[in-house]
Amino acid sequence: MDAADLYQDYKENATAADAKYNGKIIQVSGCVGSIWMEDLPDSPYINSYITLESSYVRGNVQCLFDKKYESQLAQMKLGDEVTVQGRCSGKGIWTVLIKDCTLRI
């Protein structure tokens, strides 16, 4: 599914979208809008993420990766088209969160 479509589903009706996606493994495709890699001391599992752009200025899909994927994320550029697989964790204020992500080829 496209990142913009996922975000739109949550924007239109977060309760219905949660029933459809929350807790489930999904694949999402989109353009990389940001890349964040930081070694966070005492972080239990997630140190890196990318965001996939949506058509909303203040909305995106945030894809969280384990530290072991940092070398792959370091090779990405803003605007790259990617597909990510992970477990949907619902919507925050401006983002739909996907955890435990892997890159799909």
trRosetta pair geometry for C-beta under 8 A, 3 or more apart (Angstrom, degrees):
i j d omega theta_ij theta_ji phi_ij phi_ji
1 5 5.4 -115 176 78 98 125
1 6 5.6 107 119 -55 124 97
1 26 6.7 -31 28 178 118 115
1 27 6.9 133 19 85 69 67
1 28 5.8 -32 74 -108 82 64
1 29 7.3 177 86 20 31 81
2 5 4.4 88 65 4 91 106
2 6 7.1 -160 92 -7 47 83
2 28 7.4 51 172 -159 11 70
2 29 5.8 -47 -108 69 52 87
2 30 6.3 101 -168 -75 66 88
3 6 5.7 -53 -149 35 34 112
3 7 6.3 32 155 -16 67 106
3 28 5.2 79 -82 172 74 110
3 29 6.6 -123 -24 86 84 35
3 30 3.2 -23 6 -46 129 147
3 31 7.9 -119 37 29 138 56
3 52 3.7 -146 -97 120 163 126
3 53 6.8 105 94 70 138 37
3 54 5.7 -124 125 -78 92 78
3 60 7.2 0 162 -164 127 63
3 61 4.3 -127 -151 13 104 133
4 7 5.8 -54 -146 39 31 110
4 8 6.1 36 152 -23 64 108
4 30 6.8 139 -22 -110 75 121
4 53 7.5 -2 -67 116 92 64
4 54 4.3 136 -109 -143 65 72
4 55 5.0 58 -141 -13 127 89
5 8 5.5 -53 -145 36 31 115
5 9 6.5 38 154 -24 63 100
6 9 5.8 -50 -154 29 31 113
6 10 6.8 23 152 -10 62 105
6 17 7.9 108 -169 -156 62 124
6 21 7.2 97 -145 -102 100 165
6 26 7.6 126 -107 135 134 150
6 28 5.7 -32 -18 -118 152 121
6 54 8.0 -116 64 -96 76 120
6 61 5.8 48 83 -85 130 134
6 96 5.7 -140 134 76 108 165
7 10 5.9 -61 -155 41 34 108
7 11 6.1 35 149 -23 69 108
7 54 3.9 -42 40 -99 157 156
7 56 6.5 -138 138 18 138 121
7 59 5.0 125 -175 149 136 119
7 60 6.8 -59 -87 -131 143 11
7 61 6.0 -121 -58 -53 100 88
7 96 5.5 -144 -95 -7 67 123
8 11 5.5 -53 -141 36 32 113
8 12 6.2 29 161 -18 66 107
8 54 7.3 176 -40 -164 76 126
8 55 7.8 23 -65 36 108 108
9 12 6.2 -59 -147 37 25 107
9 13 7.3 -55 177 53 58 74
9 16 7.5 -116 179 98 89 97
9 17 4.3 130 135 -104 98 115
9 20 7.1 -82 170 64 141 143
9 21 7.4 106 106 -15 142 134
10 13 7.9 -110 -147 70 21 36
10 14 5.2 38 -164 -104 71 72
10 17 4.4 -132 -86 92 59 170
10 90 7.8 132 -124 -168 127 53
10 91 4.3 143 -174 -67 137 137
10 96 5.3 174 -9 -84 159 116
11 14 7.9 44 -76 -61 11 81
11 56 7.1 154 -79 -50 152 153
11 59 6.7 -10 -71 -128 124 162
12 16 7.9 -43 100 56 92 123
12 17 7.7 120 61 -44 81 117
13 16 4.0 27 116 25 121 114
13 17 6.1 149 90 -18 67 88
14 17 5.6 -58 -141 42 31 112
14 18 6.1 38 157 -24 66 104
14 90 7.5 61 -172 -164 101 92
14 91 5.3 -101 -129 37 113 137
15 18 5.8 -50 -149 32 28 112
15 19 6.7 29 152 -19 60 104
16 19 5.7 -53 -153 33 34 113
16 20 6.5 26 151 -14 65 110
17 20 5.6 -62 -149 41 33 109
17 21 5.8 -18 170 21 72 114
17 22 7.6 91 123 -32 67 92
17 91 7.2 51 93 -26 136 121
18 21 6.8 -78 -124 56 22 77
18 22 4.1 7 -158 -16 70 133
18 90 5.5 17 -107 -110 100 101
18 91 7.7 -99 -67 7 93 92
19 22 7.3 12 -44 26 15 103
20 24 7.9 -76 139 20 46 144
21 24 5.6 -116 -162 45 41 113
21 26 6.0 -12 -145 -43 99 147
21 88 4.2 -37 154 93 99 169
21 90 7.8 152 94 -84 99 48
22 88 5.5 -107 -103 110 33 104
22 89 6.8 52 -142 -149 79 19
22 90 4.8 24 -108 -66 114 88
23 87 6.7 -16 -159 -175 27 103
23 88 6.8 -38 14 72 25 81
23 89 7.8 78 -65 -101 46 48
24 87 7.0 173 91 -144 20 68
24 88 5.7 5 57 30 71 109
25 85 6.5 25 180 177 96 95
25 86 7.0 -136 -140 135 69 14
25 87 5.6 -42 -88 -88 61 67
25 88 8.0 -178 -99 -3 13 78
26 85 7.2 -165 97 -143 33 62
26 86 7.2 -23 57 66 68 53
26 87 7.8 107 15 -124 75 23
26 88 5.3 32 12 -38 124 110
26 98 7.1 -103 64 -121 101 119
27 83 5.9 12 -179 179 104 105
27 84 7.0 164 -152 83 58 40
27 85 4.8 -27 -96 -93 77 83
27 104 6.1 0 -137 -8 116 160
28 52 6.3 -173 133 35 115 164
28 61 5.8 -118 155 144 155 162
28 63 7.3 -158 68 -81 125 120
28 83 7.1 168 85 -152 35 60
28 84 5.4 -19 62 61 85 90
28 85 7.9 156 17 -89 66 36
28 86 7.9 -44 17 35 107 91
28 98 6.3 -136 16 -60 138 160
29 52 7.6 160 142 -150 22 147
29 81 6.9 18 -178 -178 99 88
29 82 6.9 -168 -142 97 64 39
29 83 4.4 -26 -92 -97 89 81
29 84 7.7 163 -85 16 39 67
30 33 8.0 -25 133 -22 116 97
30 52 3.3 94 74 -176 132 116
30 53 5.9 -169 165 48 119 61
30 54 7.5 -39 -138 -73 149 55
30 61 6.6 125 23 40 153 123
30 81 7.3 -137 131 -140 16 64
30 82 7.1 -21 64 58 52 71
31 52 6.6 121 60 -155 40 70
31 53 4.9 -18 71 29 98 114
31 79 5.5 -21 -167 -144 113 38
31 80 7.0 143 -151 71 62 33
31 81 5.9 -39 -91 -89 63 60
31 82 7.9 108 -124 17 20 77
32 35 6.4 17 176 -58 125 94
32 50 5.3 -55 -135 -174 98 127
32 51 7.4 103 -161 71 55 51
32 52 6.7 -50 -96 -100 38 58
32 53 7.7 40 107 -14 9 91
32 76 5.5 151 -90 168 173 126
32 77 7.1 136 69 91 136 37
32 78 5.7 -131 103 -129 96 37
32 79 6.4 -39 58 22 82 19
32 80 4.7 19 11 51 121 85
32 81 8.0 -130 -9 -68 80 15
32 82 6.0 53 -53 5 98 121
33 50 7.7 127 45 171 62 79
33 51 4.5 -55 64 96 104 100
33 52 6.4 113 1 -158 101 10
33 53 4.0 125 -64 -62 121 87
33 60 5.6 -111 48 -124 151 144
33 78 6.8 37 -147 -146 20 91
34 50 6.7 171 86 -156 54 55
34 51 4.6 29 42 29 93 109
34 60 7.9 66 18 140 104 172
34 78 7.2 11 -87 -106 34 102
35 49 8.0 -176 -151 97 40 46
35 50 5.2 -13 -104 -106 65 86
35 73 5.9 157 -157 174 112 98
35 76 5.7 164 -91 83 140 118
35 78 7.2 -123 -9 -69 102 73
36 48 6.5 173 96 -150 66 52
36 49 5.2 5 56 57 106 79
36 50 7.4 180 21 -83 72 38
37 47 7.0 45 -155 131 61 90
37 48 4.6 5 -109 -114 74 103
37 70 5.3 103 -144 -136 131 99
37 73 5.8 151 -69 103 121 132
37 74 6.7 -20 -15 -73 165 83
38 47 6.2 -137 76 -178 56 86
38 48 7.5 161 25 -85 52 62
39 47 6.2 11 -114 -162 36 140
39 67 7.6 60 -112 -127 71 126
40 43 3.8 70 92 -40 110 130
40 47 5.3 -166 19 -120 95 88
43 46 6.5 -105 166 63 122 48
43 47 5.5 130 87 -79 155 85
45 66 6.2 -58 176 -110 81 85
46 49 7.1 34 173 -56 113 99
46 64 4.5 -8 -148 177 139 120
46 65 7.0 119 -142 68 84 29
46 66 6.7 -80 -102 -92 55 43
46 67 8.0 169 -149 -40 23 71
46 99 7.0 -84 -76 -142 142 91
47 65 7.9 -55 61 88 62 72
47 66 7.5 40 25 -172 86 33
47 67 4.4 34 35 -81 130 91
47 70 7.3 -26 94 -70 114 115
48 64 7.5 132 85 -159 49 55
48 65 4.6 -36 85 68 100 102
48 66 7.6 -1 39 91 101 16
48 67 6.4 126 -6 -104 108 45
48 69 6.3 -147 74 78 140 94
48 70 5.4 -177 -58 -90 155 77
48 73 5.4 -178 169 21 137 168
49 62 5.6 14 172 -178 138 90
49 63 5.9 157 -158 80 82 49
49 64 4.7 -35 -94 -99 107 55
49 65 6.3 166 -91 13 45 80
50 62 7.8 173 90 -151 36 52
50 63 5.2 -10 61 58 80 106
50 65 7.6 36 -1 -13 86 119
50 73 6.4 -160 -50 -135 109 108
50 76 6.7 -24 -100 97 141 167
50 82 7.3 29 104 56 157 153
50 84 7.6 -170 63 -69 116 146
51 60 4.3 35 179 140 116 144
51 61 6.6 146 -161 73 65 45
51 62 5.2 -30 -101 -98 83 64
51 63 7.2 167 -98 14 28 78
51 95 7.1 -88 -126 -124 112 123
52 60 6.1 160 71 -174 46 92
52 61 4.4 -13 53 60 103 103
52 63 6.5 57 -18 -19 102 116
52 82 7.3 -125 -97 64 108 97
52 84 7.2 -141 -45 13 133 128
53 60 5.8 -50 -113 -117 32 104
54 59 4.8 -47 59 106 134 96
54 60 5.5 -165 2 -102 93 45
54 61 6.8 105 -49 -18 105 84
56 59 3.4 28 80 33 130 115
56 60 7.8 -141 70 -50 92 53
58 94 4.9 -85 159 -138 87 122
59 94 5.7 -135 -96 -172 51 71
59 95 7.0 167 -154 -86 54 42
60 94 7.1 28 23 140 75 88
60 95 5.5 -19 70 -114 72 88
60 96 7.7 -131 112 28 38 74
61 95 6.7 130 -118 -165 19 81
61 96 4.8 -26 -113 65 76 98
61 97 8.0 179 -162 -76 61 16
61 98 6.2 29 173 -8 102 114
62 92 7.9 -4 22 22 132 127
62 95 4.4 27 -12 176 111 140
62 96 7.2 174 22 76 71 43
62 97 5.4 -20 67 -109 102 62
62 98 6.9 179 88 27 49 72
63 84 4.6 -29 -136 164 152 168
63 86 6.2 151 -147 10 88 148
63 98 4.8 -14 -110 70 68 112
63 101 4.5 63 178 -73 97 165
64 86 7.3 141 54 -165 69 159
64 97 7.0 13 -12 -168 114 90
64 98 6.8 -177 19 90 74 56
64 99 4.9 -12 58 -119 120 58
64 100 7.2 18 88 -20 94 32
64 101 6.0 144 70 2 42 108
65 69 4.1 -84 171 61 131 138
65 70 7.7 164 109 -62 125 52
65 73 6.4 -177 52 -53 157 133
65 101 5.0 -67 -81 66 73 100
65 102 7.7 113 -123 -84 95 35
66 69 5.9 100 66 0 68 99
66 100 7.3 27 -37 -130 98 54
67 70 5.8 -10 -172 -30 56 113
69 72 5.0 -51 -172 42 76 114
69 73 5.8 75 130 -23 88 103
69 101 7.6 -75 22 92 173 85
69 102 7.3 -159 -91 -120 139 55
69 103 7.2 145 -153 -12 127 102
70 73 5.6 -60 -143 42 34 110
70 74 6.0 41 157 -29 69 105
71 74 5.6 -48 -145 29 30 116
71 75 7.1 30 154 -20 58 102
72 75 6.1 -59 -161 30 34 110
72 76 7.5 43 145 -33 62 98
72 103 5.9 -142 155 2 145 144
73 76 5.6 -42 -161 11 44 119
76 80 5.2 -123 -157 31 86 151
76 82 7.1 -21 -122 -56 127 140
77 80 5.2 114 59 -39 70 107
82 103 6.3 -66 -167 -137 115 100
83 103 7.3 101 77 -167 59 61
83 104 4.2 -58 104 66 106 109
83 105 7.8 -179 55 -71 109 15
84 98 6.4 115 118 109 125 149
84 101 4.9 -12 -175 -159 113 121
84 102 7.2 152 -157 75 65 36
84 103 6.2 -44 -103 -105 67 49
84 104 6.6 -174 -96 6 13 93
85 101 6.7 144 76 -149 41 65
85 102 5.4 -17 61 59 93 87
85 104 5.2 84 -21 -49 104 116
86 98 4.1 107 79 162 124 99
86 99 5.7 179 169 75 120 29
86 100 5.2 153 -148 76 92 63
86 101 3.6 -48 -63 -88 133 67
86 102 6.9 154 -69 13 80 60
87 98 6.9 147 68 -162 34 64
87 99 5.2 -32 65 65 92 86
87 100 5.2 30 14 45 104 115
88 96 7.1 -27 -147 168 97 104
88 97 7.4 115 -163 86 52 59
88 98 5.7 -34 -96 -104 53 74
89 97 4.2 -45 66 97 106 109
89 98 6.9 173 11 -98 86 21
89 99 5.2 55 -31 -11 129 111
90 96 7.2 -124 142 -146 23 71
90 97 6.4 3 65 43 53 99
91 95 7.1 175 -151 95 63 39
91 96 5.1 -38 -97 -98 75 69
91 97 7.4 168 -103 5 22 81
92 95 5.0 8 50 58 108 82
92 96 7.7 -172 17 -88 72 21
92 97 6.0 71 -20 -35 105 112
98 101 5.7 71 122 -75 103 111
